[in-house]
């Protein structure tokens, strides 16, 4: 199935997180042509914006971002800039 980043960002973040986990484990095929880095960055932005609102969506968006970064890292092997992005996100959410 082919997904566009904008369509994915309209989904509930908990559902999107589960889909990305299924892609990572091979249960679902990866979308061809999807800008995975763009998805990770957009989810990171959503996490930071939602952090200032009530609710738990910020945590779900952070999970989406981390799972997406992990997918990118798994596909490309060890990649320092991806690791740095993941560490920054974790630090931001925990602070």
Secondary structure by P-SEA (a helix, b strand, c coil): ccccaaaaaaccaaaaaaaaaaaaacccccccccaaaaaaaaaaaaaaaaccccccaaaaaaaaaaaaaaaaaaaacccaaaaaaaaaaaaaaac
